[in-house]
Amino acid sequence: MPPEQRGPLRNQIRRLRFERDEMTQHALAERVGVTRQTIIALEAGKYVPSLALAFQIARAFDVRIEDVFQWADNGASG
Amino acid sequence: MLASQKHAWFTVAVVLSSVVAVAALVPVLGLPRATGAFGLLGVLGFGPLFYRKRPGEVVTDERDAMIQRRSLAITAAVFWVLFVEFCVFAPWFYYGSDGAVPVWMVQSSVLVAWVVVSLTYSVATLCQYGWGGADAA
């Protein structure tokens, strides 16, 4: 995951993009219906997506939402 | 650059141009008549053209909407503070001998308020976008 991501929410968008035939940010943005700048902000951890957008991104990668987004203190019992 | 960023830069350019025009005309026409140059603000009416839809292109998304909401909140706060300060301090300087506020003062207040609101909203928007650039987040 990109080292510059701050805050408790982490994401694997950049890694998943490159694992999908090096999908471009523009291609992902088109697929989920946002601008390329929003994808840039997501990957940099500067923007927290809505639940709907998070699900759309997970669906675009054909993975579960937990595989795309993680909470930093994941693993704590609760 | 996103449509919202372009619109914000356009607004800043038009507002600053009108302020410069007014300032340039003050020595020539005097203050009340020079405020006619604020008519340049009418160009802001072309702002919505930045948001015209193009086939297959996302013009604005949820992040843009969030930034616009925040900019609106910041603008409302700045305007309110300045408005209250103006109401408190302006009478000290502009009340006439019969206690009336000059007509040009009322007109200018509306125009200045428009300038402040437009400028504040645009600057707040640009700050949140990181002042533009293709990869600014």
Backbone of each chain as ProteinMPNN parsed JSONL, in Angstrom:
{"seq_chain_A": "MPPEQRGPLRNQIRRLRFERDEMTQHALAERVGVTRQTIIALEAGKYVPSLALAFQIARAFDVRIEDVFQWADNGASG", "coords_chain_A": {"N_chain_A": [[0.846, -1.194, 0.0], [0.396, 2.286, -0.658], [2.837, 4.365, 0.855], [2.175, 6.927, 1.559], [-0.413, 7.118, 2.432], [-2.663, 8.334, 4.783], [-4.349, 8.397, 7.992], [-6.9, 6.208, 9.4], [-8.061, 4.552, 7.481], [-7.163, 2.397, 4.976], [-6.213, 1.529, 1.59], [-6.108, -0.678, -1.252], [-6.026, 0.05, -3.857], [-4.207, 0.952, -5.849], [-2.432, -1.243, -6.049], [-4.176, -3.262, -6.849], [-4.997, -2.269, -9.273], [-2.661, -2.469, -10.817], [-2.394, -5.18, -10.817], [-4.395, -5.927, -12.458], [-3.817, -6.115, -15.293], [-2.368, -3.753, -15.415], [-4.191, -1.621, -15.176], [-5.281, 1.632, -15.965], [-5.564, 4.754, -14.137], [-7.475, 6.358, -15.258], [-9.037, 4.504, -16.66], [-10.128, 3.002, -14.558], [-11.533, 5.016, -13.275], [-13.435, 5.656, -15.21], [-14.846, 3.284, -15.219], [-16.053, 3.169, -12.703], [-17.402, 5.512, -12.586], [-16.414, 8.036, -11.763], [-14.209, 10.926, -11.527], [-10.819, 11.068, -12.796], [-9.164, 12.396, -11.045], [-10.368, 11.921, -8.608], [-9.814, 9.219, -8.211], [-7.057, 9.426, -7.98], [-6.938, 10.902, -5.593], [-8.088, 9.035, -3.874], [-6.214, 6.901, -3.925], [-4.075, 8.189, -2.783], [-4.937, 8.432, -0.257], [-6.284, 10.682, 0.462], [-8.926, 11.079, 0.277], [-12.022, 9.871, 1.416], [-14.084, 7.406, 0.28], [-17.612, 7.224, -0.559], [-19.961, 4.76, 0.65], [-21.263, 3.516, -1.432], [-19.58, 4.085, -3.627], [-17.307, 2.756, -2.781], [-18.163, 0.101, -2.891], [-18.615, -0.06, -5.629], [-16.025, 0.19, -6.624], [-14.842, -2.113, -5.581], [-16.348, -3.998, -6.951], [-15.543, -3.41, -9.536], [-12.975, -4.45, -9.519], [-13.581, -6.999, -9.088], [-13.526, -8.174, -6.533], [-13.863, -8.631, -2.936], [-15.159, -6.034, -0.821], [-13.656, -5.735, 1.453], [-11.202, -6.523, 0.609], [-10.283, -4.405, -0.762], [-10.455, -2.102, 0.841], [-9.224, -1.338, 4.058], [-9.405, -1.137, 7.596], [-7.313, 0.525, 9.852], [-6.879, -0.518, 12.439], [-7.645, -3.113, 12.18], [-8.512, -6.388, 13.125], [-8.727, -6.184, 15.782], [-10.551, -7.407, 18.537], [-14.093, -7.546, 18.544]], "CA_chain_A": [[0.0, 0.0, 0.0], [1.205, 3.504, -0.767], [3.244, 4.811, 2.186], [1.715, 8.252, 1.902], [-1.783, 7.089, 2.924], [-2.777, 8.695, 6.193], [-5.654, 8.095, 8.558], [-7.106, 4.804, 9.729], [-8.553, 3.779, 6.35], [-6.162, 2.09, 3.947], [-6.791, 0.87, 0.421], [-5.197, -1.411, -2.129], [-6.471, 0.359, -5.213], [-3.074, 0.988, -6.784], [-1.926, -2.599, -6.271], [-5.173, -4.008, -7.608], [-4.951, -1.76, -10.649], [-1.517, -3.034, -11.524], [-2.618, -6.617, -10.968], [-5.417, -6.099, -13.501], [-3.22, -5.695, -16.571], [-1.936, -2.363, -15.274], [-5.323, -0.724, -15.443], [-4.953, 3.034, -15.699], [-6.481, 5.459, -13.245], [-8.573, 6.821, -16.102], [-9.914, 3.376, -16.95], [-10.871, 2.696, -13.335], [-12.464, 6.117, -13.039], [-14.559, 5.479, -16.144], [-15.62, 2.096, -14.867], [-16.862, 3.401, -11.501], [-18.201, 6.727, -12.752], [-15.878, 9.231, -11.098], [-13.128, 11.552, -12.283], [-9.49, 10.504, -12.535], [-8.619, 13.053, -9.861], [-10.907, 11.244, -7.423], [-9.023, 7.994, -8.05], [-5.756, 9.876, -7.454], [-7.138, 11.254, -4.182], [-8.326, 7.783, -3.141], [-4.96, 6.162, -3.795], [-3.206, 8.934, -1.872], [-5.538, 8.459, 1.061], [-6.753, 12.028, 0.757], [-10.384, 11.117, 0.159], [-12.708, 8.662, 1.863], [-15.222, 7.258, -0.633], [-18.902, 6.819, -0.013], [-20.122, 3.306, 0.668], [-21.636, 3.097, -2.783], [-18.385, 4.123, -4.462], [-16.42, 1.685, -2.319], [-18.671, -1.154, -3.455], [-18.393, -0.018, -7.078], [-14.6, -0.072, -6.864], [-14.626, -3.541, -5.324], [-16.963, -4.739, -8.053], [-14.709, -3.203, -10.729], [-11.841, -5.353, -9.395], [-14.135, -8.339, -8.86], [-13.073, -8.657, -5.225], [-14.702, -8.146, -1.843], [-14.813, -4.673, -0.416], [-12.589, -5.805, 2.459], [-9.928, -6.702, -0.091], [-9.872, -3.106, -1.296], [-10.336, -1.125, 1.924], [-8.967, -1.91, 5.382], [-9.319, -0.213, 8.724], [-5.948, 0.358, 10.358], [-6.804, -1.348, 13.633], [-8.323, -4.365, 11.885], [-7.966, -7.514, 13.885], [-9.092, -6.038, 17.186], [-11.775, -8.156, 18.791], [-15.273, -6.701, 18.715]], "C_chain_A": [[0.878, 1.239, 0.0], [1.573, 4.032, 0.611], [2.652, 6.149, 2.567], [0.28, 8.263, 2.409], [-1.8, 7.372, 4.412], [-4.165, 8.334, 6.681], [-5.825, 6.607, 8.741], [-7.554, 3.946, 8.54], [-7.456, 3.617, 5.302], [-6.857, 1.456, 2.749], [-5.696, 0.271, -0.44], [-5.48, -1.109, -3.597], [-5.307, 0.325, -6.197], [-2.567, -0.409, -7.09], [-2.891, -3.402, -7.129], [-5.215, -3.544, -9.056], [-3.831, -2.424, -11.426], [-1.663, -4.543, -11.709], [-3.648, -6.923, -12.05], [-4.882, -5.537, -14.814], [-2.863, -4.214, -16.573], [-3.036, -1.39, -15.73], [-4.945, 0.706, -15.095], [-5.978, 3.64, -14.732], [-7.718, 5.929, -14.026], [-9.561, 5.69, -16.383], [-10.758, 3.013, -15.733], [-11.916, 3.768, -13.071], [-13.686, 5.994, -13.941], [-15.454, 4.332, -15.699], [-16.529, 2.348, -13.671], [-17.615, 4.719, -11.535], [-17.731, 7.93, -11.959], [-14.779, 9.817, -11.981], [-11.783, 10.899, -11.925], [-8.875, 11.108, -11.281], [-9.147, 12.425, -8.575], [-10.15, 9.951, -7.169], [-7.646, 8.343, -7.483], [-5.866, 10.172, -5.966], [-7.361, 10.007, -3.33], [-7.017, 7.053, -2.894], [-3.997, 6.852, -2.831], [-3.759, 8.995, -0.462], [-6.078, 9.826, 1.454], [-8.264, 12.144, 0.669], [-10.952, 9.782, 0.605], [-13.961, 8.494, 1.01], [-16.511, 6.979, 0.119], [-18.995, 5.305, -0.072], [-20.439, 2.784, -0.729], [-20.416, 3.06, -3.702], [-17.416, 3.018, -4.065], [-16.864, 0.337, -2.896], [-18.441, -1.198, -4.964], [-16.943, -0.33, -7.425], [-14.299, -1.55, -6.649], [-15.188, -4.385, -6.459], [-16.136, -4.602, -9.322], [-13.51, -4.144, -10.714], [-12.285, -6.8, -9.203], [-13.566, -8.972, -7.581], [-14.061, -8.163, -4.169], [-14.249, -6.753, -1.436], [-13.7, -4.671, 0.627], [-11.224, -6.014, 1.819], [-9.409, -5.39, -0.656], [-9.589, -2.117, -0.17], [-10.155, -1.839, 3.258], [-8.912, -0.79, 6.416], [-8.032, -0.516, 9.465], [-5.862, -0.536, 11.574], [-7.576, -2.625, 13.429], [-7.673, -5.491, 12.664], [-8.272, -7.392, 15.35], [-10.407, -6.761, 17.41], [-12.938, -7.199, 18.987], [-16.505, -7.288, 18.094]], "O_chain_A": [[1.963, 1.247, 0.581], [0.697, 4.139, 1.469], [2.614, 6.496, 3.747], [-0.215, 9.325, 2.787], [-1.074, 6.76, 5.195], [-5.05, 8.007, 5.89], [-4.99, 5.823, 8.291], [-7.433, 2.723, 8.595], [-6.898, 4.599, 4.813], [-7.955, 0.913, 2.874], [-4.529, 0.657, -0.367], [-5.199, -1.929, -4.471], [-5.419, -0.273, -7.267], [-2.301, -0.737, -8.246], [-2.476, -4.134, -8.027], [-5.445, -4.346, -9.962], [-4.025, -2.883, -12.552], [-1.115, -5.113, -12.652], [-3.753, -8.062, -12.503], [-5.442, -4.592, -15.369], [-3.026, -3.515, -17.573], [-2.82, -0.489, -16.541], [-4.353, 0.958, -14.046], [-7.078, 3.122, -14.542], [-8.841, 5.901, -13.524], [-10.775, 5.894, -16.349], [-11.954, 2.749, -15.855], [-13.047, 3.466, -12.689], [-14.82, 6.199, -13.507], [-16.678, 4.414, -15.797], [-17.639, 1.82, -13.609], [-18.382, 5.019, -10.62], [-18.541, 8.752, -11.529], [-14.461, 9.278, -13.041], [-11.646, 10.262, -10.88], [-8.158, 10.433, -10.543], [-8.447, 12.402, -7.563], [-9.87, 9.62, -6.016], [-7.131, 7.641, -6.612], [-5.02, 9.759, -5.173], [-6.88, 9.929, -2.199], [-6.743, 6.632, -1.77], [-3.206, 6.197, -2.15], [-3.121, 9.548, 0.434], [-6.304, 10.098, 2.633], [-8.823, 13.202, 0.959], [-10.456, 8.716, 0.239], [-14.824, 9.371, 1.022], [-16.5, 6.556, 1.275], [-18.21, 4.648, -0.756], [-19.938, 1.739, -1.144], [-20.24, 2.112, -4.467], [-16.775, 2.414, -4.925], [-16.037, -0.463, -3.334], [-18.112, -2.249, -5.515], [-16.666, -1.028, -8.401], [-13.586, -2.166, -7.441], [-14.576, -5.369, -6.876], [-16.029, -5.549, -10.101], [-13.067, -4.595, -11.771], [-11.459, -7.712, -9.163], [-13.181, -10.142, -7.562], [-14.97, -7.386, -4.461], [-13.109, -6.353, -1.676], [-12.899, -3.739, 0.691], [-10.2, -5.71, 2.431], [-8.23, -5.276, -0.991], [-8.603, -1.381, -0.216], [-10.843, -2.817, 3.551], [-8.448, 0.32, 6.156], [-7.695, -1.68, 9.684], [-4.873, -1.25, 11.739], [-8.115, -3.18, 14.386], [-6.455, -5.538, 12.836], [-8.11, -8.352, 16.104], [-11.287, -6.725, 16.55], [-12.753, -6.125, 19.557], [-17.577, -6.686, 18.159]]}, "seq_chain_B": "MLASQKHAWFTVAVVLSSVVAVAALVPVLGLPRATGAFGLLGVLGFGPLFYRKRPGEVVTDERDAMIQRRSLAITAAVFWVLFVEFCVFAPWFYYGSDGAVPVWMVQSSVLVAWVVVSLTYSVATLCQYGWGGADAA", "coords_chain_B": {"N_chain_B": [[-7.443, 19.387, -15.567], [-10.205, 19.804, -13.461], [-13.734, 20.534, -14.064], [-14.845, 22.06, -12.007], [-12.566, 23.222, -10.896], [-11.642, 24.767, -13.039], [-13.796, 26.524, -13.265], [-13.574, 27.834, -10.808], [-11.069, 29.127, -11.024], [-11.683, 30.788, -13.188], [-13.632, 32.405, -12.022], [-12.121, 33.71, -10.043], [-10.372, 35.155, -11.694], [-12.158, 36.865, -13.08], [-13.363, 38.302, -10.973], [-11.139, 39.574, -9.74], [-10.32, 41.094, -11.909], [-12.468, 42.856, -12.17], [-12.311, 44.235, -9.757], [-9.818, 45.471, -10.043], [-10.431, 47.065, -12.234], [-12.337, 48.801, -11.154], [-10.752, 50.049, -9.214], [-8.963, 51.326, -10.884], [-10.567, 53.17, -12.12], [-11.429, 54.869, -10.149], [-9.753, 57.239, -9.617], [-10.436, 58.662, -11.861], [-13.226, 58.83, -12.227], [-14.268, 59.046, -9.702], [-15.38, 57.601, -6.556], [-18.196, 56.638, -6.245], [-19.184, 56.482, -8.923], [-17.27, 54.959, -10.186], [-17.774, 52.386, -9.337], [-19.392, 51.289, -11.183], [-17.909, 49.697, -12.828], [-18.038, 47.241, -11.717], [-19.833, 45.908, -13.132], [-18.601, 44.147, -14.753], [-18.661, 41.798, -13.416], [-20.812, 40.477, -14.327], [-19.982, 38.724, -16.255], [-19.517, 36.413, -14.948], [-21.746, 34.937, -15.249], [-21.373, 33.163, -17.283], [-20.217, 31.015, -16.159], [-21.529, 28.448, -15.646], [-21.141, 27.159, -18.092], [-18.833, 25.69, -17.953], [-19.605, 23.31, -16.961], [-20.875, 21.847, -18.854], [-22.15, 18.911, -20.331], [-20.231, 16.301, -21.685], [-20.1, 13.639, -24.027], [-19.63, 10.489, -22.495], [-17.991, 11.461, -20.512], [-17.157, 12.187, -17.174], [-18.315, 14.822, -15.43], [-18.699, 16.02, -12.879], [-18.326, 14.54, -9.628], [-18.91, 12.605, -6.597], [-16.939, 13.509, -4.894], [-16.373, 16.06, -5.835], [-18.826, 17.236, -5.247], [-18.75, 17.14, -2.466], [-16.6, 18.852, -1.933], [-17.674, 21.223, -2.927], [-19.79, 21.608, -1.139], [-18.379, 22.03, 1.262], [-16.967, 24.334, 0.563], [-19.085, 26.09, 0.298], [-19.991, 26.231, 2.943], [-17.768, 27.395, 4.186], [-17.733, 29.836, 2.85], [-20.191, 30.933, 3.647], [-19.695, 31.292, 6.365], [-17.535, 33.131, 6.365], [-18.716, 35.28, 5.028], [-20.771, 35.944, 6.838], [-19.375, 36.781, 9.121], [-17.996, 39.025, 8.098], [-20.185, 40.541, 7.324], [-21.517, 41.11, 9.724], [-19.518, 42.576, 11.01], [-19.362, 44.746, 9.263], [-21.927, 45.875, 9.563], [-21.739, 46.743, 12.145], [-19.58, 48.543, 12.2], [-19.702, 50.247, 9.945], [-21.735, 52.315, 10.191], [-20.463, 54.217, 11.805], [-18.848, 55.64, 10.053], [-20.33, 56.358, 7.79], [-22.869, 57.384, 8.246], [-25.136, 59.898, 7.453], [-25.8, 63.434, 8.145], [-28.442, 63.428, 8.887], [-28.734, 60.903, 9.823], [-29.003, 58.997, 7.855], [-28.093, 56.374, 5.585], [-25.966, 56.691, 2.808], [-27.173, 56.303, -0.569], [-25.484, 55.197, -2.536], [-23.814, 53.775, -0.968], [-25.294, 51.612, -0.108], [-25.733, 50.269, -2.535], [-23.088, 49.701, -3.304], [-22.376, 48.037, -1.245], [-23.774, 45.714, -1.764], [-22.507, 44.909, -4.131], [-19.853, 44.605, -3.259], [-20.249, 42.58, -1.431], [-20.956, 40.526, -3.177], [-18.537, 40.234, -4.524], [-16.892, 39.377, -2.399], [-18.139, 36.967, -1.649], [-17.986, 35.441, -4.036], [-15.21, 35.335, -4.449], [-14.282, 34.146, -2.072], [-15.56, 31.644, -2.132], [-14.443, 30.528, -4.447], [-11.671, 30.51, -3.863], [-11.658, 28.869, -1.611], [-12.525, 26.515, -2.814], [-10.408, 26.022, -4.632], [-8.292, 25.673, -2.862], [-8.987, 23.281, -1.625], [-8.83, 21.543, -3.75], [-6.18, 21.579, -4.202], [-5.049, 23.638, -5.639], [-5.149, 23.158, -8.376], [-3.748, 21.704, -11.413], [-2.916, 18.769, -13.186], [-2.62, 16.404, -11.755], [-3.254, 17.049, -9.196], [-4.635, 16.406, -6.094]], "CA_chain_B": [[-8.101, 20.195, -14.541], [-11.641, 19.526, -13.396], [-14.624, 21.643, -14.391], [-14.975, 22.912, -10.824], [-11.333, 24.001, -10.763], [-11.646, 25.777, -14.09], [-14.796, 27.516, -12.898], [-13.034, 28.617, -9.698], [-10.041, 30.027, -11.574], [-12.391, 31.776, -14.003], [-14.265, 33.346, -11.098], [-11.062, 34.527, -9.442], [-9.878, 36.08, -12.712], [-13.171, 37.886, -13.364], [-13.534, 39.142, -9.787], [-9.961, 40.432, -9.587], [-10.343, 42.056, -13.014], [-13.451, 43.902, -11.873], [-11.776, 45.047, -8.661], [-8.762, 46.307, -10.628], [-11.087, 48.054, -13.084], [-12.919, 49.809, -10.267], [-9.65, 50.816, -8.62], [-8.363, 52.168, -11.921], [-11.506, 54.23, -12.492], [-11.685, 55.776, -9.021], [-9.151, 58.565, -9.806], [-11.003, 59.332, -13.033], [-14.66, 59.056, -12.093], [-14.713, 59.123, -8.316], [-15.767, 56.283, -6.059], [-19.513, 56.061, -6.535], [-19.38, 56.174, -10.341], [-16.317, 53.919, -10.577], [-18.317, 51.058, -9.01], [-20.052, 50.754, -12.369], [-17.042, 48.673, -13.418], [-18.416, 45.936, -11.168], [-20.665, 45.252, -14.137], [-17.81, 43.034, -15.31], [-19.023, 40.565, -12.703], [-21.841, 39.783, -15.108], [-19.339, 37.653, -17.032], [-19.604, 35.185, -14.145], [-22.903, 34.177, -15.718], [-20.929, 32.115, -18.205], [-19.612, 29.949, -15.376], [-22.127, 27.117, -15.858], [-20.678, 26.516, -19.33], [-17.76, 24.75, -17.641], [-20.177, 22.041, -16.523], [-21.662, 21.194, -19.901], [-21.874, 17.481, -20.381], [-19.656, 15.759, -22.912], [-20.378, 12.195, -24.053], [-18.654, 9.591, -21.901], [-17.1, 12.152, -19.578], [-17.71, 12.515, -15.861], [-18.034, 16.239, -15.199], [-18.551, 16.144, -11.426], [-18.66, 13.31, -8.907], [-19.24, 12.823, -5.191], [-15.872, 14.283, -4.251], [-16.615, 17.446, -6.228], [-19.986, 17.703, -4.485], [-18.3, 17.348, -1.089], [-15.785, 20.069, -1.929], [-18.578, 22.357, -3.115], [-20.511, 21.819, 0.124], [-17.447, 22.623, 2.213], [-16.699, 25.708, 0.117], [-20.28, 26.867, 0.614], [-19.993, 26.452, 4.386], [-16.711, 28.361, 4.477], [-18.167, 31.125, 2.315], [-21.256, 31.442, 4.506], [-19.084, 31.741, 7.622], [-16.754, 34.35, 6.1], [-19.662, 36.352, 4.715], [-21.489, 36.352, 8.038], [-18.455, 37.543, 9.979], [-17.771, 40.336, 7.493], [-21.455, 41.266, 7.317], [-21.761, 41.629, 11.074], [-18.532, 43.641, 11.246], [-19.771, 45.903, 8.465], [-23.115, 46.486, 10.174], [-21.351, 47.382, 13.404], [-18.62, 49.64, 12.058], [-19.989, 51.175, 8.847], [-22.467, 53.525, 10.577], [-19.56, 55.222, 12.364], [-18.195, 56.406, 9.002], [-21.144, 56.739, 6.653], [-24.17, 57.982, 8.516], [-25.225, 61.319, 7.117], [-26.177, 64.292, 9.275], [-29.788, 63.075, 9.326], [-28.751, 59.503, 10.235], [-29.296, 58.119, 6.723], [-26.966, 55.775, 4.867], [-26.028, 57.113, 1.398], [-27.682, 55.278, -1.483], [-24.373, 54.503, -3.206], [-23.243, 52.86, 0.004], [-26.095, 50.392, -0.121], [-25.446, 49.578, -3.797], [-21.716, 49.199, -3.255], [-22.323, 46.935, -0.284], [-24.232, 44.506, -2.457], [-21.463, 44.508, -5.069], [-18.702, 44.113, -2.485], [-20.643, 41.274, -0.891], [-20.866, 39.597, -4.294], [-17.106, 39.996, -4.735], [-16.372, 38.586, -1.282], [-18.71, 35.617, -1.724], [-17.42, 34.747, -5.204], [-13.784, 35.108, -4.237], [-14.098, 33.198, -0.974], [-15.98, 30.32, -2.599], [-13.469, 30.024, -5.416], [-10.396, 30.235, -3.186], [-11.876, 27.667, -0.789], [-12.573, 25.375, -3.733], [-9.075, 25.757, -5.161], [-7.464, 25.149, -1.761], [-9.331, 21.87, -1.404], [-8.342, 20.768, -4.888], [-4.728, 21.66, -4.264], [-4.674, 24.696, -6.575], [-5.136, 22.756, -9.78], [-2.739, 20.781, -11.888], [-3.584, 17.561, -13.668], [-2.595, 15.325, -10.778], [-3.511, 17.536, -7.848], [-5.748, 15.711, -5.45]], "C_chain_B": [[-9.614, 19.946, -14.609], [-12.466, 20.771, -13.722], [-14.759, 22.608, -13.218], [-13.738, 23.792, -10.624], [-11.279, 25.109, -11.806], [-12.619, 26.903, -13.751], [-14.253, 28.422, -11.783], [-11.967, 29.593, -10.187], [-10.675, 31.137, -12.412], [-13.009, 32.847, -13.111], [-13.232, 34.27, -10.465], [-10.578, 35.568, -10.446], [-10.881, 37.204, -12.97], [-13.317, 38.84, -12.18], [-12.353, 40.095, -9.621], [-9.901, 41.486, -10.705], [-11.325, 43.189, -12.719], [-12.949, 44.817, -10.753], [-10.691, 45.982, -9.185], [-9.378, 47.401, -11.485], [-11.697, 49.177, -12.239], [-11.827, 50.696, -9.678], [-9.033, 51.773, -9.632], [-9.263, 53.353, -12.269], [-11.773, 55.232, -11.369], [-11.04, 57.144, -9.216], [-9.809, 59.361, -10.933], [-12.449, 59.744, -12.781], [-15.12, 59.316, -10.66], [-15.327, 57.808, -7.884], [-17.172, 55.85, -6.434], [-19.668, 55.642, -7.995], [-18.439, 55.064, -10.801], [-16.861, 52.521, -10.301], [-19.118, 50.482, -10.164], [-19.224, 49.672, -13.037], [-17.32, 47.291, -12.822], [-19.375, 45.205, -12.114], [-19.936, 44.105, -14.816], [-18.15, 41.704, -14.631], [-20.113, 39.795, -13.435], [-21.281, 38.645, -15.944], [-19.39, 36.328, -16.272], [-20.799, 34.325, -14.559], [-22.547, 33.071, -16.694], [-20.318, 30.923, -17.466], [-20.211, 28.573, -15.606], [-21.675, 26.433, -17.142], [-19.55, 25.522, -19.062], [-18.315, 23.365, -17.319], [-21.004, 21.364, -17.613], [-21.173, 19.768, -20.105], [-21.285, 17.108, -21.73], [-19.852, 14.243, -22.886], [-19.251, 11.386, -23.427], [-17.739, 10.241, -20.883], [-17.827, 12.445, -18.276], [-17.326, 13.96, -15.545], [-17.802, 16.506, -13.712], [-18.934, 14.817, -10.778], [-18.875, 13.644, -7.435], [-18.182, 13.649, -4.485], [-16.022, 15.764, -4.588], [-17.788, 18.026, -5.436], [-19.592, 17.99, -3.037], [-17.491, 18.64, -0.979], [-16.657, 21.301, -2.087], [-19.354, 22.651, -1.834], [-19.608, 22.488, 1.152], [-17.162, 24.074, 1.847], [-17.881, 26.609, 0.452], [-20.328, 27.184, 2.103], [-18.941, 27.492, 4.779], [-17.137, 29.757, 4.026], [-19.248, 31.741, 3.2], [-20.671, 31.989, 5.807], [-18.329, 33.045, 7.427], [-17.696, 35.52, 5.836], [-20.354, 36.853, 5.984], [-20.608, 37.198, 8.949], [-18.257, 38.949, 9.412], [-19.043, 41.181, 7.511], [-21.729, 41.882, 8.681], [-20.785, 42.774, 11.375], [-18.917, 44.905, 10.491], [-20.952, 46.626, 9.124], [-22.744, 47.24, 11.448], [-20.522, 48.637, 13.152], [-18.962, 50.664, 10.964], [-20.74, 52.426, 9.292], [-21.575, 54.608, 11.161], [-19.014, 56.152, 11.276], [-19.171, 56.987, 7.975], [-22.53, 57.276, 6.98], [-24.133, 59.465, 8.158], [-25.688, 62.115, 8.323], [-27.586, 63.965, 9.773], [-29.892, 61.596, 9.681], [-29.008, 58.534, 9.111], [-28.01, 57.572, 6.111], [-27.071, 56.205, 3.403], [-26.455, 55.968, 0.483], [-26.538, 54.498, -2.123], [-23.729, 53.498, -2.257], [-23.989, 51.535, -0.003], [-25.78, 49.585, -1.386], [-24.056, 48.953, -3.775], [-21.607, 48.012, -2.308], [-22.745, 45.628, -0.947], [-23.135, 43.998, -3.391], [-20.239, 43.945, -4.34], [-19.022, 42.744, -1.89], [-20.537, 40.202, -1.969], [-19.397, 39.234, -4.562], [-16.555, 39.069, -3.647], [-16.862, 37.138, -1.372], [-18.067, 34.834, -2.869], [-15.971, 34.381, -4.97], [-13.547, 34.049, -3.161], [-14.447, 31.784, -1.417], [-14.937, 29.724, -3.536], [-12.145, 29.672, -4.758], [-10.528, 28.985, -2.308], [-11.889, 26.416, -1.656], [-11.178, 25.018, -4.218], [-8.15, 25.198, -4.083], [-7.737, 23.657, -1.559], [-8.87, 20.998, -2.558], [-6.824, 20.767, -4.982], [-4.253, 22.597, -5.335], [-4.454, 24.213, -7.993], [-3.959, 21.901, -10.142], [-3.395, 19.463, -12.198], [-3.649, 16.484, -12.6], [-2.853, 15.8, -9.363], [-4.728, 16.826, -7.299], [-6.481, 16.681, -4.536]], "O_chain_B": [[-10.203, 19.888, -15.688], [-11.974, 21.898, -13.665], [-14.784, 23.824, -13.407], [-13.848, 24.955, -10.235], [-10.917, 26.245, -11.501], [-12.308, 28.081, -13.925], [-14.453, 29.636, -11.816], [-11.971, 30.762, -9.8], [-10.249, 32.29, -12.347], [-12.925, 34.04, -13.403], [-13.451, 35.477, -10.365], [-10.393, 36.733, -10.093], [-10.493, 38.368, -13.067], [-13.386, 40.055, -12.367], [-12.545, 41.288, -9.388], [-9.485, 42.622, -10.476], [-11.033, 44.352, -12.995], [-13.144, 46.031, -10.803], [-10.648, 47.154, -8.812], [-8.908, 48.539, -11.471], [-11.579, 50.355, -12.576], [-11.949, 51.92, -9.644], [-8.631, 52.885, -9.288], [-8.778, 54.413, -12.665], [-12.287, 56.322, -11.618], [-11.715, 58.151, -9.0], [-9.743, 60.59, -10.951], [-12.845, 60.87, -13.084], [-16.246, 59.761, -10.442], [-15.742, 56.998, -8.713], [-17.323, 54.731, -6.925], [-20.215, 54.577, -8.281], [-18.777, 54.307, -11.711], [-16.455, 51.564, -10.96], [-19.487, 49.308, -10.133], [-19.768, 48.819, -13.739], [-16.879, 46.281, -13.372], [-19.684, 44.03, -11.914], [-20.558, 43.205, -15.381], [-17.951, 40.631, -15.2], [-20.314, 38.605, -13.193], [-22.002, 37.714, -16.302], [-19.316, 35.256, -16.872], [-20.852, 33.133, -14.254], [-23.331, 32.147, -16.907], [-19.946, 29.93, -18.091], [-19.463, 27.606, -15.75], [-21.82, 25.216, -17.26], [-19.333, 24.608, -19.856], [-17.596, 22.368, -17.391], [-21.746, 20.421, -17.338], [-19.98, 19.469, -20.06], [-21.769, 17.536, -22.777], [-19.775, 13.632, -21.82], [-18.08, 11.559, -23.766], [-16.786, 9.606, -20.432], [-18.973, 12.895, -18.278], [-16.145, 14.277, -15.409], [-16.819, 17.144, -13.337], [-19.757, 14.068, -11.305], [-19.006, 14.811, -7.065], [-18.498, 14.411, -3.571], [-15.821, 16.623, -3.73], [-17.741, 19.178, -5.006], [-20.048, 18.971, -2.449], [-17.676, 19.422, -0.047], [-16.405, 22.321, -1.446], [-19.555, 23.814, -1.483], [-20.034, 23.416, 1.839], [-17.12, 24.942, 2.719], [-17.696, 27.76, 0.847], [-20.673, 28.303, 2.481], [-19.203, 28.363, 5.608], [-16.925, 30.739, 4.738], [-19.218, 32.941, 3.471], [-21.105, 33.033, 6.294], [-18.465, 33.967, 8.231], [-17.497, 36.617, 6.358], [-20.502, 38.06, 6.174], [-21.052, 38.213, 9.485], [-18.338, 39.939, 10.14], [-18.982, 42.397, 7.692], [-22.126, 43.043, 8.777], [-21.174, 43.806, 11.921], [-18.807, 46.009, 11.025], [-20.957, 47.853, 9.222], [-23.362, 48.251, 11.785], [-20.724, 49.666, 13.797], [-18.553, 51.822, 11.053], [-20.419, 53.516, 8.819], [-21.882, 55.793, 11.034], [-18.745, 57.323, 11.544], [-18.87, 58.006, 7.352], [-23.293, 57.593, 6.068], [-23.203, 60.184, 8.525], [-25.941, 61.556, 9.39], [-27.898, 64.195, 10.942], [-30.997, 61.073, 9.828], [-29.214, 57.347, 9.368], [-26.972, 58.235, 6.121], [-28.145, 56.1, 2.809], [-26.135, 54.807, 0.736], [-26.611, 53.275, -2.241], [-23.167, 52.493, -2.693], [-23.382, 50.468, 0.087], [-25.583, 48.372, -1.321], [-23.877, 47.805, -4.183], [-20.83, 47.089, -2.55], [-22.147, 44.576, -0.718], [-22.863, 42.798, -3.438], [-19.667, 42.937, -4.754], [-18.166, 41.86, -1.851], [-20.078, 39.092, -1.7], [-19.067, 38.072, -4.796], [-15.846, 38.105, -3.937], [-16.084, 36.2, -1.19], [-17.651, 33.69, -2.683], [-15.548, 33.26, -5.253], [-12.708, 33.163, -3.327], [-13.721, 30.836, -1.116], [-14.592, 28.548, -3.423], [-11.558, 28.635, -5.068], [-9.625, 28.149, -2.266], [-11.333, 25.384, -1.281], [-10.8, 23.846, -4.217], [-7.315, 24.339, -4.368], [-6.812, 22.873, -1.347], [-8.549, 19.826, -2.356], [-6.253, 20.017, -5.774], [-3.176, 22.4, -5.898], [-3.66, 24.794, -8.734], [-3.242, 21.42, -9.264], [-4.352, 19.079, -11.526], [-4.619, 15.729, -12.538], [-2.687, 15.03, -8.417], [-5.735, 16.673, -7.99], [-7.458, 16.302, -3.891]]}, "name": "protein", "num_of_chains": 2, "seq": "MPPEQRGPLRNQIRRLRFERDEMTQHALAERVGVTRQTIIALEAGKYVPSLALAFQIARAFDVRIEDVFQWADNGASGMLASQKHAWFTVAVVLSSVVAVAALVPVLGLPRATGAFGLLGVLGFGPLFYRKRPGEVVTDERDAMIQRRSLAITAAVFWVLFVEFCVFAPWFYYGSDGAVPVWMVQSSVLVAWVVVSLTYSVATLCQYGWGGADAA"}
